[in-house]
């Protein structure tokens, strides 16, 4: 376990979660999801109330509303493209601010939807890449998603595509700013999905987290495969953080996926939370990316014991052995949330003949959880790998 002070750019030295959360805001900057000065203004206002999650929400929502209003003013003045750039950042700020709220509230949900709508409105004016908000049929309901079109749209045939699921606590809007525009510029489309337990799906559709990822990963595959421009033989799946469980599970039980990226490792998620609860009981604060109550909320659990019971099937032993497609796992050598030994157990068990374990070291950056300290080198590595794996057969 890395020491707290080793987290790169520790904005709030006394609080891992807040420092990690601020980095989520900052590391969207390369793709238009943040401005350093705006994020710093939020951080400076929060210095005097570290740990107060209501204050965290208020200050991020305040900055988001200021940026949103400026963007809408610019659009009204005829400057649609620059206005849309403001709306993109506002969307991200609303969601970074809302993540820590527990219990959820009407005020928080309203801010969350402002973030959803801000990116929807920005998409009307930003032509490259082209964002299309879609609904993926799922039983008697649907899953909200963003389809980001490949550029160029056609390489003399149908395009490959990636399904990108969330983690425990991020959203499709935040994930768009994790280098997706760079991915689609390589001719690979991307469908970013709020699956059960994530984003809009849990906040507004009461779709709780479930262990059988294939239950929704198969309908998502079917949706993409039915799109006229997508090559159904070149659809891969990826996910981030807890998505290191979702994506391998999807690839294991939906063999039509052509490749799999685990952006962050998992092995036995029940064990991870048992250890976290034991540390919390001893006032030994574990490194969490959200408030500890978040896990009970996404599982619709009433107690810590109920959480652990519901997490019983969230294990990858006996699952990843079934994966046959090309597979890559990315992990930070100093990951504070998931020990390296757990990542190694999972990787060693993966059944794919073509598998790669990319461990980011301190020296190269990307040393921490899901490369929160250097996301650009991580996305570059993943997209390079996908270009090779999803190239059409010669």
Kinemage of the C-alpha trace (Angstrom):
@kinemage 1
@onewidth
@group {chain A} dominant
@subgroup {mainchain}
@vectorlist {calphas} color= white
{ca unk a 1} P 0.000 0.000 0.000
{ca unk a 2} L 1.522 3.321 -1.037
{ca unk a 3} L 1.840 5.997 1.614
{ca unk a 4} L -0.672 8.838 1.448
{ca unk a 5} L 1.980 11.430 0.682
{ca unk a 6} L 3.078 9.458 -2.369
{ca unk a 7} L -0.093 10.248 -4.303
{ca unk a 8} L 1.089 12.497 -7.099
{ca unk a 9} L -0.058 16.100 -6.775
{ca unk a 10} L -1.701 15.620 -3.388
{ca unk a 11} L -3.848 18.759 -3.299
{ca unk a 12} L -5.324 17.870 0.106
{ca unk a 13} L -2.462 16.054 1.917
{ca unk a 14} L -4.727 14.994 4.784
{ca unk a 15} L -7.431 13.466 2.578
{ca unk a 16} L -6.774 10.776 -0.061
{ca unk a 17} L -10.329 10.771 -1.404
{ca unk a 18} L -10.477 14.510 -1.958
{ca unk a 19} L -7.021 14.562 -3.571
{ca unk a 20} L -8.034 11.709 -5.856
{ca unk a 21} L -11.301 13.486 -6.682
{ca unk a 22} L -9.560 16.714 -7.589
{ca unk a 23} L -7.201 14.786 -9.853
{ca unk a 24} L -10.224 13.322 -11.630
{ca unk a 25} L -11.147 16.892 -12.428
{ca unk a 26} L -7.653 17.954 -13.433
{ca unk a 27} L -6.788 14.989 -15.619
{ca unk a 28} L -9.695 15.692 -17.972
{ca unk a 29} L -7.955 18.878 -19.128
{ca unk a 30} L -6.099 17.353 -22.124
{ca unk a 31} L -9.462 16.470 -23.690
{ca unk a 32} L -11.429 19.627 -22.922
{ca unk a 33} L -13.050 18.490 -19.682
{ca unk a 34} L -11.328 20.969 -17.381
{ca unk a 35} L -9.254 24.126 -17.089
{ca unk a 36} L -6.527 24.106 -14.462
{ca unk a 37} L -7.434 27.591 -13.245
{ca unk a 38} L -11.097 26.699 -12.760
{ca unk a 39} L -10.247 23.510 -10.869
{ca unk a 40} L -7.736 25.393 -8.734
{ca unk a 41} L -10.361 27.984 -7.798
{ca unk a 42} L -12.568 25.187 -6.521
{ca unk a 43} L -9.669 23.644 -4.633
{ca unk a 44} L -8.667 26.902 -2.977
{ca unk a 45} L -12.207 27.471 -1.741
{ca unk a 46} L -12.255 23.958 -0.286
{ca unk a 47} L -8.963 24.213 1.607
{ca unk a 48} L -10.760 25.494 4.679
{ca unk a 49} L -13.309 22.650 4.895
{ca unk a 50} L -11.492 19.457 3.913
{ca unk a 51} L -13.656 16.379 4.393
{ca unk a 52} L -17.004 18.205 4.260
{ca unk a 53} L -18.626 16.461 1.297
{ca unk a 54} L -21.556 18.884 1.237
{ca unk a 55} L -19.067 21.727 0.780
{ca unk a 56} L -17.339 19.705 -1.957
{ca unk a 57} L -20.630 19.444 -3.811
{ca unk a 58} L -21.539 23.113 -3.361
{ca unk a 59} L -18.218 24.478 -4.606
{ca unk a 60} L -18.023 22.225 -7.660
{ca unk a 61} L -21.668 22.917 -8.514
{ca unk a 62} L -21.026 26.660 -8.143
{ca unk a 63} L -18.072 26.556 -10.523
{ca unk a 64} L -20.009 24.346 -12.919
{ca unk a 65} L -22.927 26.776 -13.007
{ca unk a 66} L -20.619 29.757 -13.618
{ca unk a 67} L -18.921 27.949 -16.511
{ca unk a 68} L -22.239 26.679 -17.874
{ca unk a 69} L -23.792 30.155 -17.824
{ca unk a 70} L -20.809 31.622 -19.662
{ca unk a 71} L -21.064 28.904 -22.263
{ca unk a 72} L -24.760 29.461 -22.845
{ca unk a 73} L -24.156 33.204 -23.129
{ca unk a 74} L -21.542 32.605 -25.818
{ca unk a 75} L -23.872 30.333 -27.741
{ca unk a 76} L -26.609 32.966 -27.545
{ca unk a 77} L -24.129 35.520 -28.925
{ca unk a 78} L -23.427 33.297 -31.917
{ca unk a 79} L -20.181 31.716 -30.677
{ca unk a 80} L -21.463 28.171 -30.613
{ca unk a 81} L -18.172 26.288 -30.725
{ca unk a 82} L -16.499 28.165 -27.866
{ca unk a 83} L -19.756 28.066 -25.906
{ca unk a 84} L -19.874 24.296 -26.316
{ca unk a 85} L -16.361 24.036 -24.920
{ca unk a 86} L -17.567 25.758 -21.750
{ca unk a 87} L -20.514 23.357 -21.548
{ca unk a 88} L -18.187 20.372 -21.777
{ca unk a 89} L -16.251 21.548 -18.737
{ca unk a 90} L -19.426 22.373 -16.831
{ca unk a 91} L -20.691 18.849 -17.437
{ca unk a 92} L -17.545 17.357 -15.939
{ca unk a 93} L -17.560 19.704 -12.920
{ca unk a 94} L -21.173 18.898 -12.042
{ca unk a 95} L -20.360 15.199 -11.988
{ca unk a 96} L -17.078 15.477 -10.091
{ca unk a 97} L -18.944 17.475 -7.463
{ca unk a 98} L -21.912 15.122 -7.119
{ca unk a 99} L -19.898 11.904 -6.727
{ca unk a 100} L -19.326 12.203 -2.978
{ca unk a 101} L -22.917 12.952 -1.961
{ca unk a 102} L -24.410 10.301 0.315
{ca unk a 103} L -27.276 9.974 0.722
{ca unk a 104} L -28.289 11.223 -2.692
{ca unk a 105} L -30.550 14.252 -2.739
{ca unk a 106} L -32.845 16.152 -5.072
{ca unk a 107} L -30.333 18.995 -5.190
{ca unk a 108} L -27.576 16.568 -6.141
{ca unk a 109} L -29.704 14.801 -8.747
{ca unk a 110} L -30.673 18.132 -10.273
{ca unk a 111} L -27.001 19.105 -10.570
{ca unk a 112} L -26.195 15.707 -12.012
{ca unk a 113} L -28.816 16.141 -14.733
{ca unk a 114} L -27.487 19.610 -15.499
{ca unk a 115} L -24.185 17.866 -16.210
{ca unk a 116} L -25.847 15.319 -18.477
{ca unk a 117} L -27.712 18.042 -20.352
{ca unk a 118} L -24.655 20.280 -20.658
{ca unk a 119} L -22.762 17.616 -22.597
{ca unk a 120} L -25.853 16.816 -24.678
{ca unk a 121} L -26.106 20.475 -25.632
{ca unk a 122} L -22.378 20.766 -26.316
{ca unk a 123} L -22.655 17.816 -28.697
{ca unk a 124} L -25.012 19.832 -30.905
{ca unk a 125} L -22.210 22.238 -31.791
{ca unk a 126} L -18.975 20.234 -31.612
{ca unk a 127} L -18.620 18.383 -34.875
{ca unk a 128} L -15.391 16.506 -34.204
{ca unk a 129} L -15.653 14.068 -32.719
{ca unk a 130} L -19.344 13.514 -33.269
{ca unk a 131} L -21.236 12.516 -30.114
{ca unk a 132} L -24.598 10.780 -30.352
{ca unk a 133} L -26.632 10.189 -27.200
{ca unk a 134} L -28.385 6.840 -27.532
{ca unk a 135} L -30.500 4.372 -25.564
{ca unk a 136} L -29.442 0.723 -25.603
{ca unk a 137} L -32.429 -1.664 -25.318
{ca unk a 138} L -32.172 -3.638 -22.071
{ca unk a 139} L -35.074 -5.852 -21.080
{ca unk a 140} L -38.133 -3.678 -20.492
{ca unk a 141} L -35.989 -0.545 -20.153
{ca unk a 142} L -32.784 0.824 -21.704
{ca unk a 143} L -29.286 1.901 -20.771
{ca unk a 144} L -28.182 5.497 -21.454
{ca unk a 145} L -25.033 5.726 -23.542
{ca unk a 146} L -22.916 8.040 -25.667
{ca unk a 147} L -21.845 6.774 -29.072
{ca unk a 148} L -18.708 8.559 -30.255
{ca unk a 149} L -18.301 8.168 -34.010
{ca unk a 150} L -15.047 6.923 -35.510
{ca unk a 151} L -12.896 9.330 -37.504
{ca unk a 152} L -12.544 8.857 -40.362
{ca unk a 153} L -16.021 7.398 -40.417
{ca unk a 154} L -15.054 4.708 -42.895
{ca unk a 155} L -11.726 3.113 -43.733
{ca unk a 156} L -13.021 1.514 -46.888
{ca unk a 157} L -15.378 -0.669 -44.891
{ca unk a 158} L -17.004 -1.025 -41.525
{ca unk a 159} L -15.284 0.374 -38.431
{ca unk a 160} L -14.211 -1.387 -35.241
{ca unk a 161} L -15.737 -0.246 -31.955
{ca unk a 162} L -15.154 -0.409 -28.213
{ca unk a 163} L -17.747 -0.707 -25.464
{ca unk a 164} L -16.595 1.386 -22.493
{ca unk a 165} L -18.324 0.613 -19.175
{ca unk a 166} L -17.996 2.718 -16.011
{ca unk a 167} L -16.319 1.748 -12.739
{ca unk a 168} L -17.826 1.965 -9.260
{ca unk a 169} L -18.283 5.709 -9.139
{ca unk a 170} L -17.624 7.471 -12.438
{ca unk a 171} L -20.042 8.361 -15.218
{ca unk a 172} L -20.189 8.179 -18.985
{ca unk a 173} L -19.775 11.969 -19.121
{ca unk a 174} L -16.567 11.834 -17.064
{ca unk a 175} L -15.324 8.866 -19.076
{ca unk a 176} L -15.704 10.726 -22.340
{ca unk a 177} L -12.894 12.996 -21.113
{ca unk a 178} L -10.551 10.067 -20.528
{ca unk a 179} L -9.047 10.204 -23.994
{ca unk a 180} L -12.000 8.894 -26.010
{ca unk a 181} L -11.550 11.608 -28.643
{ca unk a 182} L -8.019 10.268 -29.225
{ca unk a 183} L -9.372 6.747 -29.603
{ca unk a 184} L -11.960 7.646 -32.225
{ca unk a 185} L -9.397 9.683 -34.166
{ca unk a 186} L -7.741 6.325 -34.869
{ca unk a 187} L -10.839 5.082 -36.653
{ca unk a 188} L -12.324 3.156 -33.703
{ca unk a 189} L -15.829 4.075 -32.539
{ca unk a 190} L -16.679 4.052 -28.830
{ca unk a 191} L -19.930 3.396 -26.966
{ca unk a 192} L -19.714 4.720 -23.393
{ca unk a 193} L -22.414 3.082 -21.268
{ca unk a 194} L -23.924 3.796 -17.853
{ca unk a 195} L -24.509 0.177 -16.868
{ca unk a 196} L -26.519 -0.974 -13.838
{ca unk a 197} L -25.145 0.630 -10.682
{ca unk a 198} L -23.658 3.573 -12.572
{ca unk a 199} L -24.531 7.076 -13.700
{ca unk a 200} L -28.060 7.715 -14.874
{ca unk a 201} L -28.933 4.021 -14.668
{ca unk a 202} L -28.928 3.965 -10.880
{ca unk a 203} L -29.845 7.578 -10.168
{ca unk a 204} L -32.931 7.763 -12.356
{ca unk a 205} L -33.777 4.185 -13.404
{ca unk a 206} L -33.181 2.227 -10.191
{ca unk a 207} L -30.881 -0.235 -11.954
{ca unk a 208} L -28.606 -1.528 -9.205
{ca unk a 209} L -25.154 -3.073 -9.537
{ca unk a 210} L -25.146 -6.751 -10.472
{ca unk a 211} L -22.386 -9.334 -10.676
{ca unk a 212} L -23.433 -10.927 -13.985
{ca unk a 213} L -22.064 -8.258 -16.296
{ca unk a 214} L -22.942 -10.354 -19.328
{ca unk a 215} L -26.623 -9.708 -18.551
{ca unk a 216} L -26.176 -6.206 -19.977
{ca unk a 217} L -22.918 -6.638 -21.920
{ca unk a 218} L -24.673 -8.920 -24.405
{ca unk a 219} L -27.497 -6.461 -25.253
{ca unk a 220} L -24.860 -3.720 -25.576
{ca unk a 221} L -22.895 -5.884 -28.014
{ca unk a 222} L -26.073 -6.569 -29.985
{ca unk a 223} L -26.820 -2.851 -30.198
{ca unk a 224} L -23.389 -2.046 -31.612
{ca unk a 225} L -23.353 -5.018 -33.966
{ca unk a 226} L -26.647 -3.828 -35.458
{ca unk a 227} L -25.250 -0.408 -36.381
{ca unk a 228} L -24.648 -0.276 -40.109
{ca unk a 229} L -21.160 1.255 -39.852
{ca unk a 230} L -19.788 -1.146 -37.194
{ca unk a 231} L -17.954 -4.374 -37.941
{ca unk a 232} L -19.497 -6.936 -35.535
{ca unk a 233} L -16.318 -9.029 -35.654
{ca unk a 234} L -14.243 -6.150 -34.282
{ca unk a 235} L -16.129 -5.036 -31.161
{ca unk a 236} L -14.113 -4.988 -27.942
{ca unk a 237} L -14.974 -4.269 -24.325
{ca unk a 238} L -13.200 -2.185 -21.705
{ca unk a 239} L -13.960 -0.655 -18.320
{ca unk a 240} L -12.159 1.288 -15.614
{ca unk a 241} L -11.434 0.674 -11.907
{ca unk a 242} L -14.171 -1.711 -10.676
{ca unk a 243} L -14.614 -2.151 -14.410
{ca unk a 244} L -11.577 -4.410 -14.058
{ca unk a 245} L -14.279 -6.838 -12.946
{ca unk a 246} L -16.957 -5.859 -15.492
{ca unk a 247} L -14.895 -6.090 -18.683
{ca unk a 248} L -13.225 -9.468 -17.999
{ca unk a 249} L -16.564 -10.918 -16.898
{ca unk a 250} L -18.187 -9.619 -20.092
{ca unk a 251} L -15.439 -11.090 -22.273
{ca unk a 252} L -15.594 -14.425 -20.453
{ca unk a 253} L -19.326 -14.958 -20.953
{ca unk a 254} L -19.907 -13.059 -24.207
{ca unk a 255} L -17.322 -14.637 -26.532
{ca unk a 256} L -18.239 -12.396 -29.458
{ca unk a 257} L -16.167 -9.587 -27.905
{ca unk a 258} L -12.986 -9.384 -29.960
{ca unk a 259} L -10.722 -8.066 -27.209
{ca unk a 260} L -10.779 -6.895 -23.602
{ca unk a 261} L -9.100 -4.098 -21.633
{ca unk a 262} L -9.134 -4.185 -17.836
{ca unk a 263} L -8.200 -0.595 -16.949
{ca unk a 264} L -7.480 -1.426 -13.347
{ca unk a 265} L -7.422 -4.853 -11.734
{ca unk a 266} L -9.913 -6.821 -9.666
{ca unk a 267} L -9.915 -10.353 -8.316
{ca unk a 268} L -12.089 -10.771 -5.214
{ca unk a 269} L -14.164 -7.639 -4.665
{ca unk a 270} L -15.864 -8.994 -1.556
{ca unk a 271} L -12.442 -9.396 0.082
{ca unk a 272} L -11.517 -5.818 -0.861
{ca unk a 273} L -14.596 -4.459 0.913
{ca unk a 274} L -14.262 -6.763 3.914
{ca unk a 275} L -10.771 -5.378 4.431
{ca unk a 276} L -12.043 -1.817 3.982
{ca unk a 277} L -14.852 -2.255 6.513
{ca unk a 278} L -12.430 -3.761 9.035
{ca unk a 279} L -10.087 -0.799 8.634
{ca unk a 280} L -12.939 1.685 8.975
{ca unk a 281} L -14.012 -0.016 12.215
{ca unk a 282} L -10.496 0.549 13.568
{ca unk a 283} L -10.524 4.205 12.439
{ca unk a 284} L -7.764 3.248 9.983
{ca unk a 285} L -9.092 5.028 6.902
{ca unk a 286} L -8.653 3.005 3.692
{ca unk a 287} L -7.955 4.658 0.358
{ca unk a 288} L -11.441 5.101 -1.104
{ca unk a 289} L -12.451 7.084 -4.164
{ca unk a 290} L -15.950 7.805 -2.805
{ca unk a 291} L -17.723 7.824 0.554
{ca unk a 292} L -17.917 4.324 2.058
{ca unk a 293} L -21.743 4.445 1.922
{ca unk a 294} L -21.571 4.451 -1.884
{ca unk a 295} L -21.149 0.673 -2.135
{ca unk a 296} L -24.340 0.017 -0.136
{ca unk a 297} L -26.262 2.453 -2.340
{ca unk a 298} L -25.250 0.901 -5.664
{ca unk a 299} L -26.042 -2.598 -4.344
{ca unk a 300} L -29.317 -1.560 -2.680
{ca unk a 301} L -27.919 -3.032 0.534
{ca unk a 302} L -29.111 -2.164 4.033
{ca unk a 303} L -25.960 -2.820 6.053
{ca unk a 304} L -22.286 -3.716 5.802
{ca unk a 305} L -23.164 -7.376 6.255
{ca unk a 306} L -25.707 -7.083 3.484
{ca unk a 307} L -23.050 -5.465 1.274
{ca unk a 308} L -20.677 -8.371 1.866
{ca unk a 309} L -23.413 -10.892 1.166
{ca unk a 310} L -24.284 -9.201 -2.129
{ca unk a 311} L -20.607 -9.012 -3.078
{ca unk a 312} L -20.115 -12.760 -2.633
{ca unk a 313} L -20.325 -13.510 -6.388
{ca unk a 314} L -18.054 -10.589 -7.388
{ca unk a 315} L -15.062 -12.878 -7.872
{ca unk a 316} L -13.084 -13.526 -11.040
{ca unk a 317} L -11.586 -16.895 -10.155
{ca unk a 318} L -13.312 -19.422 -12.391
{ca unk a 319} L -14.360 -16.596 -14.726
{ca unk a 320} L -11.253 -15.125 -16.340
{ca unk a 321} L -10.019 -18.605 -17.177
{ca unk a 322} L -12.794 -18.627 -19.807
{ca unk a 323} L -11.463 -15.561 -21.672
{ca unk a 324} L -10.056 -16.430 -25.093
{ca unk a 325} L -9.819 -13.036 -26.842
{ca unk a 326} L -6.731 -10.783 -26.716
{ca unk a 327} L -6.537 -9.259 -23.245
{ca unk a 328} L -4.613 -6.444 -21.608
{ca unk a 329} L -4.585 -5.403 -17.959
{ca unk a 330} L -3.258 -2.027 -16.837
{ca unk a 331} L -2.252 -1.433 -13.237
{ca unk a 332} L -0.291 1.146 -11.278
{ca unk a 333} L 2.640 -0.097 -9.257
{ca unk a 334} L 1.559 2.138 -6.374
{ca unk a 335} L -2.223 1.579 -6.650
{ca unk a 336} L -3.615 2.540 -3.219
{ca unk a 337} L -6.981 0.843 -3.765
{ca unk a 338} L -6.181 -2.568 -5.256
{ca unk a 339} L -2.963 -4.342 -4.189
{ca unk a 340} L -0.580 -5.436 -6.909
{ca unk a 341} L -0.766 -9.018 -5.673
{ca unk a 342} L -4.507 -9.078 -6.498
{ca unk a 343} L -3.812 -7.788 -9.997
{ca unk a 344} L -1.186 -10.464 -10.547
{ca unk a 345} L -3.545 -13.238 -9.389
{ca unk a 346} L -6.148 -12.137 -11.905
{ca unk a 347} L -3.740 -11.760 -14.788
{ca unk a 348} L -2.095 -15.130 -14.175
{ca unk a 349} L -5.522 -16.819 -14.297
{ca unk a 350} L -6.682 -15.212 -17.569
{ca unk a 351} L -7.165 -17.913 -20.187
{ca unk a 352} L -6.210 -15.867 -23.244
{ca unk a 353} L -3.121 -16.959 -25.113
{ca unk a 354} L -2.556 -13.350 -26.198
{ca unk a 355} L -2.454 -11.425 -22.931
{ca unk a 356} L -0.398 -8.502 -21.655
{ca unk a 357} L 0.101 -7.067 -18.166
{ca unk a 358} L 1.147 -3.410 -18.357
{ca unk a 359} L 2.449 -2.234 -14.989
{ca unk a 360} L 3.062 1.523 -14.810
{ca unk a 361} L 6.001 2.458 -12.584
{ca unk a 362} L 6.739 5.596 -10.641
{ca unk a 363} L 9.451 6.562 -13.106
{ca unk a 364} L 7.166 6.532 -16.141
{ca unk a 365} L 4.092 7.941 -14.395
{ca unk a 366} L 0.717 6.305 -14.127
{ca unk a 367} L 1.924 4.865 -10.829
{ca unk a 368} L -1.431 5.211 -9.048
{ca unk a 369} L -4.968 3.873 -9.320
{ca unk a 370} L -6.062 3.844 -12.965
{ca unk a 371} L -3.188 6.197 -13.771
{ca unk a 372} L -4.819 9.114 -11.969
{ca unk a 373} L -1.356 10.706 -11.901
{ca unk a 374} L -0.724 10.481 -15.673
{ca unk a 375} L -3.743 9.465 -17.675
{ca unk a 376} L -2.344 10.539 -21.037
{ca unk a 377} L 0.346 7.857 -21.129
{ca unk a 378} L -2.218 5.253 -20.140
{ca unk a 379} L -4.715 6.138 -22.856
{ca unk a 380} L -1.917 6.284 -25.432
{ca unk a 381} L -0.856 2.765 -24.451
{ca unk a 382} L -4.416 1.405 -24.680
{ca unk a 383} L -5.218 3.036 -28.000
{ca unk a 384} L -1.930 1.840 -29.534
{ca unk a 385} L -2.802 -1.697 -28.426
{ca unk a 386} L -6.315 -1.455 -29.861
{ca unk a 387} L -5.056 -0.208 -33.209
{ca unk a 388} L -3.087 -3.423 -33.562
{ca unk a 389} L -5.703 -5.798 -32.160
{ca unk a 390} L -8.696 -4.388 -34.036
{ca unk a 391} L -7.031 -3.935 -37.416
{ca unk a 392} L -8.950 -5.810 -40.136
{ca unk a 393} L -7.511 -9.107 -41.261
{ca unk a 394} L -5.232 -8.748 -44.293
